Each structure stands twice: as structure tokens, then as C-alpha cells.
Amino acid sequence: MPTGSDDYAELGEEVADALALVHQAQEVLTRAVLFERARHTSWEAIAEQLDMKKQSAHERYREAEQEWKDALHEPFNPIPPGARSPYEYLRLHEAAYEPIKAGRDLDEWAQEHGKGEHAVTGGLPTLSLLDEMGQLLDGLSHLYRDMHKHPDPIARLRLTERKVALLDRIAIEEGRPEAAAQAEEARALAAQLRAEIEGTA
């Protein structure tokens, strides 16, 4: 590291720089824990790598995990009327909010630097029907998390329509007639919700 400017550094500046690196490393570690939890890694396995007890790992990172889950379902903080750029109110990183665009941009960057075509997205797994259904159930759980509050009707309609699409796929791809029946029930509910929303517009 260059030392020519050492005499001009403010007192304590090196400590501040080192502390900033520590904070960045802690943020990277938190993101790594969230990644492991997203792929269903147990708290026991995570705690073992952190050299701590399961309960301690859970207590340290559970708030970050909950904030991440909430942001996936509600990616924006309240946006005031007339706001010029809604992205200023994102609770998620833009790459998480627009993953396809982010993946394409990263692929282009990697290709420009000689890493090959689709170097970033090529190894990413596609969502299975089970994964998509798990996301839907998470969304419904989030929607009904407050028993004393009526769920947002537009969000409920969006999730119901997604449920219809998934059940249709299950019925066709897995040959399950019970899924087709459930899809028809969900489709009827979606039509009812849409009529209620349009009636109050």
C-alpha cells in the first residue's frame, strides 16, 4: 500500500477505514445468511459455520431475514404523491426488484471482461413448481399476517390469479385433476374479487 500520504492522514483515519471494512464484511455475512436461508439451509447448519449456537444465530439474523421477506412482498416504502423517482423508495436492491434486467446487465459486463456468455445467469437454477407454490404461500401468509386488518384487495387478487396459473400448470404438467378443480375455485374467487374492485373504483 502507498505510504507517501501517511503524514497527511487525520488522527484515527486508519481505524475509521478499518471499521468501514468490518461493517462491509458484516453486511456480506448477513447477505450470505439470507442466501442460505432462501435455499432452505437450517439454522443448525448456519450456526455451525458461524461457530455459535443455533439460538444465537437465529437471534442475530432473524430480523434481517424478516425484513428481507417483507421487502420481497412489499418492495417499496410508502411513496408520496408526485414523487419523481419511485426507485428512491425501494426497500430491495434494484437487482432483487428487477432480477432479469440485473442478470442481463451482469452477463454483458462479464462477457466484456472475457468471462464468456451467460457467465452470471447460466448457472442459476430455474424455479420449480414447488418453489413457485412456496413463494405463493409465503405471499398469502404475508397478506394475512395481521388478523385485525383486512388484506389489500388488489394484492389478494394478484395472488389469487397467480394461484390459478400455478394450479393450471400442476393440473396439466403433473396430470392432477384435483388441481384443475382447485384452479376453477380460485378462478371464480378471482372473478369475484375483480368485480368487487371494479365496483368500488
C-alpha positions in Angstrom: 0.0 0.0 0.0 1.4 3.5 -0.8 2.7 5.3 2.3 3.5 8.7 0.8 0.4 10.3 2.2 0.6 8.7 5.7 1.7 12.0 7.3 -1.3 13.8 6.0 -3.9 11.4 7.3 -6.3 12.6 10.1 -5.7 11.1 13.5 -7.8 7.9 13.7 -8.4 7.8 10.0 -6.9 4.3 9.6 -9.2 3.0 12.4 -12.2 4.5 10.6 -11.2 2.9 7.3 -10.8 -0.5 9.0 -14.1 -0.2 10.8 -15.8 0.6 7.5 -14.3 -2.6 6.1 -15.6 -4.5 9.1 -19.1 -3.1 8.5 -18.9 -4.1 4.9 -17.8 -7.6 5.8 -20.7 -7.9 8.3 -23.2 -6.9 5.6 -21.7 -9.5 3.2 -22.1 -12.1 6.0 -25.7 -11.1 6.6 -26.4 -11.4 2.9 -24.8 -14.9 2.9 -27.0 -16.0 5.7 -30.1 -14.7 3.8 -28.9 -16.6 0.7 -28.6 -19.8 2.8 -32.0 -19.4 4.4 -33.5 -18.8 0.9 -32.3 -22.1 -0.2 -33.6 -23.7 3.0 -30.4 -24.2 4.9 -31.2 -24.9 8.5 -30.2 -22.6 11.3 -28.2 -25.5 12.8 -26.0 -25.7 9.7 -25.6 -21.9 9.6 -24.8 -21.8 13.3 -22.1 -24.5 12.8 -20.3 -22.4 10.2 -20.6 -19.3 12.5 -19.2 -21.3 15.4 -22.2 -20.4 17.6 -25.3 -22.0 19.0 -28.4 -22.3 16.8 -30.4 -20.0 19.0 -27.7 -17.3 18.9 -27.5 -17.4 15.1 -31.3 -17.2 14.8 -31.5 -14.3 17.2 -28.7 -12.4 15.4 -30.1 -12.7 11.9 -33.9 -13.3 12.3 -34.7 -9.6 12.0 -32.7 -9.3 8.8 -34.4 -12.4 7.4 -37.9 -11.0 8.2 -37.0 -7.6 6.7 -35.9 -9.3 3.5 -39.1 -11.4 3.3 -41.3 -8.4 4.0 -39.4 -6.4 1.3 -40.0 -9.1 -1.3 -43.7 -8.8 -0.7 -43.7 -5.0 -0.3 -40.7 -3.8 -2.2 -41.4 -0.1 -1.8 -41.7 2.2 1.2 -44.7 4.5 1.1 -44.3 6.7 -2.0 -45.5 10.3 -1.5 -47.8 11.8 -4.2 -45.8 13.4 -7.0 -42.6 11.5 -6.3 -40.3 11.8 -9.3 -38.4 8.5 -8.9 -40.2 5.6 -7.1 -36.8 3.8 -7.0 -35.7 6.1 -4.3 -38.2 4.3 -2.0 -37.2 0.8 -2.8 -36.7 -1.5 0.2 -34.9 -4.0 -2.0 -31.7 -3.7 -4.0 -32.6 -2.9 -7.6 -31.1 -6.3 -8.7 -33.6 -8.1 -6.5 -36.5 -5.9 -7.7 -35.6 -6.5 -11.4 -33.6 -9.7 -11.4 -33.9 -10.4 -15.2 -32.6 -7.0 -16.1 -29.8 -7.2 -13.5 -28.8 -10.7 -14.7 -28.7 -9.5 -18.3 -26.5 -6.5 -17.3 -24.1 -8.6 -15.3 -23.9 -11.1 -18.2 -23.0 -8.3 -20.5 -20.3 -7.0 -18.1 -18.9 -10.5 -17.7 -18.8 -11.1 -21.4 -17.0 -7.8 -22.0 -14.4 -8.9 -19.5 -13.8 -12.3 -21.2 -15.8 -14.4 -18.8 -17.9 -16.0 -21.5 -21.6 -15.8 -22.5 -24.2 -16.0 -19.7 -21.4 -16.3 -17.1 -23.6 -15.0 -14.3 -27.1 -16.3 -15.2 -26.1 -19.6 -16.9 -25.6 -21.5 -13.6 -28.8 -20.1 -11.9 -31.5 -22.8 -11.3 -34.9 -22.2 -12.7 -37.8 -22.1 -10.3 -39.7 -25.4 -9.9 -43.4 -25.6 -9.5 -42.8 -26.4 -5.8 -40.6 -23.3 -5.4 -43.3 -21.1 -7.1 -46.0 -22.6 -4.9 -43.8 -21.9 -1.8 -43.5 -18.3 -2.9 -47.2 -18.1 -3.3 -47.9 -19.5 0.1 -45.3 -17.0 1.6 -47.2 -14.2 -0.2 -50.5 -15.3 1.2 -49.1 -15.7 4.7 -47.7 -12.1 4.5 -51.1 -10.8 3.2 -53.0 -12.3 6.1 -50.3 -11.7 8.8 -52.5 -9.2 10.7 -55.7 -10.8 11.8 -57.3 -7.5 12.7 -56.7 -5.9 9.3 -58.5 -6.6 6.0 -56.0 -7.7 3.4 -55.3 -5.3 0.5 -57.9 -6.4 -2.2 -55.6 -5.7 -5.2 -52.8 -7.8 -3.6 -55.3 -10.5 -2.8 -56.5 -10.5 -6.5 -52.9 -10.7 -7.8 -52.0 -13.6 -5.6 -55.3 -15.4 -6.4 -54.6 -15.0 -10.2 -51.1 -16.4 -9.6 -52.6 -19.3 -7.7 -54.9 -20.0 -10.7 -51.9 -20.1 -13.1 -49.9 -22.4 -10.9 -52.8 -24.8 -10.3 -53.5 -24.9 -14.1 -49.8 -25.8 -14.6 -49.9 -28.5 -12.0 -53.0 -30.0 -13.4 -51.5 -30.1 -16.9 -47.8 -30.9 -16.2 -48.5 -33.4 -13.4 -51.8 -34.8 -14.6 -53.6 -34.0 -11.3 -57.4 -33.5 -11.7 -57.8 -32.2 -8.1 -55.5 -29.3 -9.1 -57.8 -28.5 -12.0 -60.8 -28.4 -9.6 -58.9 -26.1 -7.2 -57.9 -23.9 -10.1 -61.6 -23.4 -11.1 -62.4 -22.4 -7.5 -59.6 -19.9 -7.4 -60.6 -18.6 -10.8 -64.2 -18.0 -9.5 -62.7 -16.2 -6.5 -60.5 -14.0 -8.7 -63.5 -13.0 -10.8 -65.4 -12.1 -7.7 -62.5 -10.0 -6.3 -62.1 -8.3 -9.7 -65.8 -7.4 -9.8 -65.6 -6.0 -6.2 -62.6 -3.9 -7.0 -64.1 -2.5 -10.2 -67.3 -1.8 -8.4 -65.6 0.4 -5.8 -63.4 2.2 -8.4 
